[in-house]
Amino acid sequence: MNKALSIFNQLRPVSVGFDSLFDHFERIFDQADQPWSIPNYPPYNIVKTGSATYDIELALAGYGKEDISVEFADGLLNVRSAKPEYINTSKEPKPKTSEVKKALHLGIAKRFFSKVFTIADDVEIKGAELKDGLLKVSLEKILPEGKKPRTIEIKQ
């Protein structure tokens, strides 16, 4: 058993409401034992741009806005691509009026991918922009009023 997993298992009995976080880390450590199963495409950066702001940048050369979907649900940010148009995976033939592309050499990795990021409950997704082959998803950590520093009045 992975040493990190045993630490999580020791913390479970004394933690409330962190089950999804522990489950997430267990999945990561399970994948780490099988390096061939960890998807490394597309390459990405996670950049801290301010005290409470972040950008996730994915290198997507050759992809257009219509080729990519960015979805957020249940704390997971999923960036995925559509199938390349020159690979016809459907059973239906393409209409005769459209020109079908046939790749002679595929050196640019425009292939299907799905990259999932776990986003904390207090992080808000501000938007996404595709520019010069770089998809940038902007995030901001929202500090609730109850957690912001404040001065407590002392009564006499």
Steps between C-alpha positions, in 0.01 A plus 500: 500500500619847415626693807296809403181291481555369851523862622164577336345191657623616842341843445159371386368412848575849634385701196148590400397604150832423330406163348505628141843655557640176641342301216657738248848457647459121513421500126809713433727269701347193335583650159851593614571129549417453129684785322378387156140580602561866590403710200771755420330661200446785460785664690380758752607756760326611817611856569430715807434844353411687820440444868170322426501451122622213284516403134499150359675516162477214250712486184251428220674585173275432203174494700229757442233621740251260341734203563509540880246486782559626854252368756477534878285273717530350850835667568660366180618717212507288184673628188449268204526501125275385223617226268715639216295552186732292281424189706146388423398278793129502424328223304331753273689612190584868466275697264637503144492880491762537773868446437651228720853565625748217478814544706820378337709570812377587850785687670279745690329317784142603431338202664222435745584585861325553830685676783326526839598736781354489851390847609450593866156614618623853566650545151288662230560461126507846343526403133700337222686643201673331205773716350809407296459127571476548877174438686492703821239425768495774765410420861463699819499384860208667676557565868168492690422795727531277805860414415618852416715670765307741716543693822292382793365776721586457868216590737557631850 
